[in-house]
Amino acid sequence: MGIPPTGLLAAIFLLGEEPTKELFIGGAIIIVGVILIVFNKPKKN
């Protein structure tokens, strides 16, 4: 989970790209989705 934020920060600080609102919204949706998958444990019957 650390590679996409690292790449984003590198693009902003090293390459001088301007972060947009859409970029942060998309990143937040992806991170929330990954968290839901990782922490959604199947219930045992």
DOBANU-324056 format. One line per 8 residues: number of its first residue (from 1); their letters; for each residue x, y, z of N, C-alpha, C, O, CB. Coordinates in pm, 1 decimal, m for minus. Atoms other than C-alpha are relative to their C-alpha. Glycine has a CB too. Layout:
REM DOBANU-324056
NUM = A = X,Y,Z,X,Y,Z,X,Y,Z,X,Y,Z,X,Y,Z  ...
This chain:
REM DOBANU-324056
1 = MGIPPTGL = 81.1,m119.5,0.0,0.0,0.0,0.0,85.3,125.7,0.0,32.3,235.4,m17.5,m92.2,m0.1,118.8  m83.7,m118.3,m9.7,297.9,231.1,28.6,49.8,53.9,m133.1,93.5,168.7,m140.9,115.4,m29.8,85.6  m57.8,m42.8,127.7,399.3,246.1,m337.3,m80.7,111.4,m67.8,m20.2,208.9,m112.4,10.5,m118.7,m93.6  71.9,m111.0,65.9,112.7,459.3,m481.1,17.1,136.1,68.7,39.9,235.3,m0.5,m146.8,m32.8,m6.3  m23.0,m131.5,m60.9,142.7,735.4,m216.4,143.0,50.3,m20.8,164.8,170.2,m37.9,m30.4,m6.0,148.7  m138.5,m40.1,22.0,521.1,734.6,m257.7,17.6,54.7,m141.0,85.2,155.5,m161.5,95.1,m118.5,23.8  m7.4,m47.2,138.0,484.9,769.2,m633.7,m67.8,135.0,m16.9,m18.0,221.2,m89.4,m63.0,m101.6,m93.6  70.6,m127.4,6.5,233.9,1050.2,m590.9,83.6,112.4,59.2,95.5,219.6,m0.1,m133.5,m9.6,72.6
9 = LAAIFLLG = m83.0,m102.6,m64.0,458.2,1240.9,m351.3,124.9,29.7,m82.6,167.8,144.6,m92.2,40.1,m44.2,141.3  m118.1,m21.9,84.7,758.8,1189.0,m577.6,m36.1,84.6,m122.0,40.5,172.7,m161.2,60.4,m135.0,m45.0  42.2,m78.1,116.0,564.5,1325.4,m875.6,m23.3,146.1,37.7,9.4,236.8,m38.8,m127.2,m59.6,m61.0  28.1,m137.1,m42.4,456.9,1630.3,m677.9,129.0,75.0,32.9,150.3,186.5,m14.6,m93.6,0.2,121.7  m118.2,m71.5,m49.2,789.9,1715.2,m514.4,119.5,m5.5,m95.1,192.7,92.7,m107.2,40.5,m56.2,132.8  m117.3,12.5,86.2,1047.3,1585.5,m762.4,m25.7,48.9,m142.3,61.7,109.2,m204.6,45.6,m143.7,m3.6  29.3,m36.7,138.1,871.7,1644.6,m1094.0,m77.1,130.8,m11.8,m93.2,184.2,m121.5,m77.6,m109.9,m66.3  70.0,m127.7,1.1,677.2,1954.2,m994.5,m141.8,m6.1,m52.9,m196.7,96.4,m93.5,76.3,96.6,m80.1
17 = EEPTKELF = 138.1,10.4,46.8,336.2,1819.0,m1094.6,m94.3,62.2,101.7,m69.0,59.4,222.1,m38.2,m147.1,m25.7  97.5,m62.5,m88.9,35.6,1999.7,m954.7,m107.1,m101.9,38.3,m171.2,m160.0,m49.3,m64.1,124.3,m67.2  105.5,92.3,m41.6,m197.0,1783.2,m744.5,m137.3,63.5,m22.0,m156.4,183.0,0.8,17.9,m40.0,148.5  134.9,m48.9,23.4,m563.1,1814.5,m834.0,m96.7,m62.9,99.2,m65.5,m162.1,165.1,m44.0,m29.5,m144.0  103.6,52.7,m89.1,m880.7,1758.6,m636.8,m38.7,m141.4,m42.3,m58.1,m228.3,42.8,m124.2,92.2,m0.1  37.3,131.4,50.5,m968.1,1462.3,m859.1,104.1,m106.1,35.1,69.7,m221.1,62.4,m19.3,5.7,m150.4  m107.9,92.2,m34.7,m630.6,1302.8,m790.2,m14.3,m49.0,143.9,m0.4,m168.2,171.4,136.5,67.5,m19.6  15.4,37.8,m140.3,m688.1,1308.4,m415.0,m128.2,m79.1,24.4,m129.3,m170.2,107.3,1.2,123.9,87.7
25 = IGGAIIIV = 124.7,75.2,m14.9,m1048.3,1187.0,m445.8,18.6,m143.2,m49.3,m23.7,m238.0,16.9,m114.9,69.0,m77.0  m25.9,133.3,53.3,m941.0,894.7,m663.9,90.9,m81.4,90.8,66.9,m200.0,113.6,61.4,10.3,m137.7  m90.9,68.9,m92.5,m655.3,807.9,m429.1,m70.0,m42.7,127.4,m44.9,m151.8,178.7,117.6,89.3,34.4  73.6,33.7,m122.2,m886.9,816.7,m127.9,m94.2,m117.2,m24.2,m108.0,m204.5,61.4,m79.1,121.7,50.7  90.2,111.2,31.6,m1136.1,585.8,m299.9,77.7,m131.0,m8.7,31.7,m233.8,41.0,m74.8,26.4,m132.5  m82.0,120.6,12.0,m859.9,337.2,m382.7,46.4,m48.6,136.8,39.9,m168.1,165.6,121.0,26.4,m90.2  m49.0,38.5,m132.5,m718.0,341.6,m29.3,m113.1,m56.6,85.8,m93.5,m155.8,156.0,64.5,120.7,70.4  114.6,51.7,m75.8,m1063.9,295.3,127.6,m37.8,m138.6,m49.9,m69.2,m226.2,30.7,m120.9,95.5,m11.1
33 = GVILIVFN = 30.4,131.5,54.9,m1129.7,3.3,m107.7,98.1,m106.4,46.1,58.2,m217.4,81.2,m1.0,6.2,m150.2  m101.7,95.8,m46.0,m803.2,m165.6,m15.7,m18.5,m30.2,148.7,m6.6,m145.5,190.2,142.7,55.1,m25.9  21.9,20.5,m144.1,m872.4,m114.7,356.6,m120.6,m89.8,22.9,m116.2,m178.2,108.4,m19.8,135.2,72.4  118.3,84.3,m15.1,m1219.6,m267.5,319.1,30.6,m145.3,m35.0,m18.9,m236.2,31.5,m113.8,52.2,m87.6  m34.7,137.2,38.8,m1075.1,m572.7,143.9,89.3,m64.9,104.8,69.4,m181.3,139.7,69.9,m1.4,m137.1  m96.2,57.2,m94.7,m792.1,m621.0,393.6,m65.9,m31.9,134.1,m37.5,m135.7,193.9,117.4,96.3,21.1  57.0,18.3,m133.5,m1001.9,m583.4,708.3,m134.9,m69.2,0.1,m192.5,m88.1,107.2,m13.3,131.9,67.1  126.0,71.6,6.4,m1315.9,m762.8,587.0,28.8,m149.4,9.6,51.4,m216.2,m91.3,m77.6,34.0,m130.5
41 = KPKKN = m30.2,140.8,m22.3,m1258.1,m1104.0,740.9,m128.2,m82.2,m15.5,m233.3,m43.6,35.6,63.1,m21.7,140.9  119.5,84.2,12.7,m1497.2,m1382.7,642.7,m39.7,m59.6,134.4,45.6,m99.3,213.8,23.8,m112.1,m102.1  49.6,53.9,m126.5,m1717.6,m1501.8,928.0,m4.9,m151.2,m8.3,m47.1,m207.7,m109.3,m139.5,57.3,34.3  4.7,146.0,m4.9,m1684.1,m1863.8,1031.1,m135.9,m43.0,56.6,m186.9,15.8,152.0,117.7,m57.5,86.7  131.1,50.1,m46.8,m2007.7,m2060.2,1073.4,16.2,m110.3,98.9,m82.9,m163.9,148.4,m84.4,m48.9,m115.9
